[in-house]
Amino acid sequence: MQNILVINSDISSGSNIFSNFTKKEINITTLDNHDFNLSVDLVLFYVSNNDTEIDYSKLNQVKYKGLFFVSNKKVELEKSMYLFSFGCLDIIETMGLNNKVFEKKIFNTLDAFSKKRENKYTYKNFLVNNELKQISFMQTLLDLTKTEYRVLRFLIYNNEKIISKDRLELEIWGRPLKKESRLLSNHIKNLRKKINQECIKTIPGMGYIFISKDNH
């Protein structure tokens, strides 16, 4: 059972975006003035308008393992950098999504976070060993640099989802690189050679997606 705290959203309302969640293995609650020293697994910090002033003081009342920012509008890059520097693990943008798709997007993101906390994670023929900081493919250890390991691990954790170039750069270097920089693309190129499989695909104008087949 995962305890998830939702801040800035009234989940008691029937029209609330969280009210129709079907997952039974989670407990969703809100923060009130009496919840001092509340301890939860994850925090979803919801802002319904991108221009709303964010009151982070509410987080001082809570002990949590992961913080996610949820917005129904596109979050500008400058604001994204600020949120990540504050400790936000990911930004979940929900504009134009119906309740079912929104729920799926929320839990895909939370699932990726849970994988990061596991010592070992398997996806198809890939095995990520967080403790040893190693990745194996078809039971063969890949010879990766530290940066290649971090790039590949993030793509594997977020498998079958499009990850933008800016998002990947923020994860690896803590900031977006200059548009003319070839640093990320060179790491992707090297990873493709080392894996010898077309599992890291480029989606023009959008980013990268990691998809692997079961058998080769």
N, C-alpha and C positions, 0 to 999 in steps of 0.2 A: 504494500500500500504506500503510495507516494502522497505526501501532504503538500499541496500547492496553495500558496497564498496569492490572491489577486488584489492588487492595490489600484485605487482610483476607478473601480467599476462595481456597481451595485449588483452582485450576483443574486440577490433576492428578488430582483425584478424579472417578471416573466419574459420581458423583451430583451433581456441581457444576452450578449453573445455567448456567455459561458453556461447559460441555464440549460441548454439542450445537449450538453456533452453526454455521450453514451458510455464512456469508459468507466468501468465499475471498480478498477483497481486504484483509483485516485480519490483523494478527499480535497475538495476545493472550498476554501473559506475566504473571508474578507478580514480586513484589519479594522478594529474599532478602538476607541480610546482606552479600553481596559486591557488590551492585548499586549501588555508590557512583557519583554523578554520571551516573546513567542518564538518557538523553534520549528522550522519547516524545512522541507527538502529544497523546494524551488519557489521563487517569487516571479510572478508575471506582473510587471509594472505597466498598466494599461493607460494610454493617453488617447482620447477620442479625437483630439484635434492637434495637429502638428505644432500649432503655435501656442498651445496651452503651457503655462509656466509649470515646471515640474517641481514638486515639493519632495526632495529627497530625505527630509528629516524623518519621514515616516519609517524609513529603513532602519533608523537607529533603535527602533523598538523590537527589531526582529533579528534572529539568528538564522542564517540560511546558507545553503551549499551552492546555489546557483541563482543568478539574476538575469531575467530576460525582459527586454523592453518591447511592448506590443503597440503598434500604431496602425491606424486605418488610413494613413497617408504615407506617401514616399518620404523617407527620412533623408535629409540632405547629408552629403558626405561629411561636412564640417561637424554637424551634430552627431553623426555616427562615431566619429573619432573621439568626441567628448564622452559619449556614452561608454565606449569600450575602455577609455582611460579611467572611467569611474568604476569599472568592474563589471559592466554588462557583458555577458557571454555571447549573446546574439540578439539581433533585432528582427522581430517577426512582423512583417508588413502584411496587412490583411485586406487592403482596399479591393473592393469588387468581388469578394469571396462570399459564397453562401455559408450557412452554418456548418454544413457537413464538410466542405472543403477547408473552412477555417479550422475546424477541429483537427482534421488530418494534418494540416500544416503545423499547428501548435504541437501535436504529439510527435511528429517527425523530428522537430527541433529538440524537444525534450528527450527523445530517444537518442539522438546524437550526443547530447550532453551526458546521458547515462553511460554510453559506450566509453566516453573519455575517462570515466571513473573506474572502469573495469581494468584489471591487470592484463587480461587477454580478450581480444575481440576477433571473431571470425566472420568474414564476408566472402562467400563463395570459396575460391581457392587461396584467399589471402588471410594471413594471421598476423594481427598486430599485438606485439608484446610491449606494453607500456613500461613495465618494470625494467626490462633490458633495453628499451628503446630500439627495438628491432621489428622488421616486417619480413615475413616469409611468403613466398609465392609457390604454390604447389610443393610445399614442404622443403623448399630451397630458400636459404637465407639470402636476402637481397643486400648487395654491397652499396649502402646509401650514405651520403653525407648527412650531417645533422639537419640541414635545411631541407634536403630531399625527403628525409624521414618525416619531418613536420608537414610538408606539403602533401605527401602521399597519405599520411595518416588522416589529415583533415578531409581529403577527398574520399577516402574509404569510409570514414564515419558518416559522411553526408552523401553516401552512394545513391545514385539514381536521382539526384537533385542538381539543378543548375546552380553553380556557384560563380558569382561574378568575379572578375579580375580584382576589383577594388576590395571585395570582401575577403578574398584569399590573401591579398597583400596586407590587409589590416590584421589578419590572423597571424601571419608569419613575421612581419616586420613592424607591426604596430602603427602603420601609416600607409596610405596609398603612395606608390612610386610615381615618378614622372611618366607622362604618357609615352615618351620615347624610350623608356627603360625596357631592356630585353631580359632583365634578371629573372623574372618569373617564367617567361616563355622558355628561357634556356634550361631552367630546372625541369620544366614539364617535358622538354625535348629529351633531356638526359634520362628522366624516369621512363619515358616511352621506350628508349633503347634498352634499359636495364630490365624492364618487365617483358619486353618483346611481345607485347599484346596491345591491341587497339582498344584499351579500356578507358583511357583518358581522351575524351573527345572534346574538340573545340566547337562551341556553339557560336557562330559569328554574331557579334554585337551583343552577346549576352554573357559569355564566360566559358566555364568548363563543366563537364559532367562525367562522373566515374561510373561505368557500367561494365561488369565482368560476367562472362559466361561460366556455367558450372564446369563444363568439360572442354578440353582442347585436344 
